[in-house]
């Protein structure tokens, strides 16, 4: 099976956009998805801009959140987004497992 032959991946990753350099978050995003296409990545930033948000989403981020929005509890939003990301991952893995089972049944039939 495709998923079971790979090293254990992260279910979800929460990363900041800027750590060592301004593109650190994008590197974490790319590396996480390269390891497992179904890893859900949430990118946080204190300095949100449309360009970074678009680039994060284009590269496969589940979501892009600004940390310093007045009147918004970032922690509450993050908890909600992680729950949503985990549900999307579970749904994707269920779909892959069903497809693998169907492929196994069709390959084991009479030749």
N, C-alpha and C positions, 0 to 999 in steps of 0.2 A: 504494500500500500504506500502511496506517495507520502502521506503525512507522517506515517510511522517510521519511515526509513531516514528521516532527517533528525538532526540534533534538536533537543527540546528548545522551543522558541518562547519568547515572551508573549503572553496573551495581549497585554497592552503596555505601552511605554508613554510616560509623561516626560517631556523634555522642555528645557528652556531654549528659546531661539538663539540667544547669545550667551555663550559660556566662555570658552577660551578665545573664540573669535566670533564675529557677527554671524557666521554661517554654521556654527557648531550644531545647532538644532537641526538644520537641514541634513547634515552629515549623519547624525543619530537617526533621523527619519529614514534616510536612504539605506543605512546599514541594517536597521531593524526590518525593513520590508524586504531587503535582499536575503536576509536569513529566513524569513517566513512571510510570504505574501499576505497572510491573514492577520499579522500583528497589527493592531490598531494603535496609531500614534497620535497623541494630542500634543500640540506645540503651544507652549506658553510664552508670553512676551510682556515685558514692561514697556516696550517701545513699538507698539503695533503700527503697521502701515499696510496699505492695500497691496503693495508689491510683494512683501513677505508673506502675507496671507494667501495671495494667489499662488505663489510659488510653492508654499507648503501643501496646499490642496492639490495642486497639479502633480506633485510628487507622491501623493497618496495619503496625506494626513487625514485622520478621521475628523479632526477639528483644530482650530487655531483660536486661542483665547488670550485676550488682553488681561493682564493682572491688575491694572490700576484704573479700572473704570469706576468713577464716583457712583456710590449708591448700589454697587453690585458686590455681593459676597462671592469673591472668586472661588473660595473653597466649596461653597454650595454648588456653584455652576460646575466646578471640576468633578465633584462627586457624581453629579447627574450625567456628565459627559462620559465618565469612566463606565458607569452602569450601561449607558447606551452603547458604548464601544464594545463592551463585553458581550452584550446581547447580539450585536452584529457579528462578532467573531463566532459565537456559538452557532448562529444561524448559518453562516458560511461553512463552518466545519460539518454541520449536519448535512448540508447539501452535498459537499464533497464526499462524505461517507456514503450517502445514498447513491451517488453516481458510481462510486467504486464498487458498491454491492451489486448494482445493476450491471456494470461491466463484467464483474466476476461471474454473474449468472449467465450472461450471454456468451462469455468465453468458455464456460464449462458445459455448454449444451452439445448436442450431437454435431459431429463434423460433416 
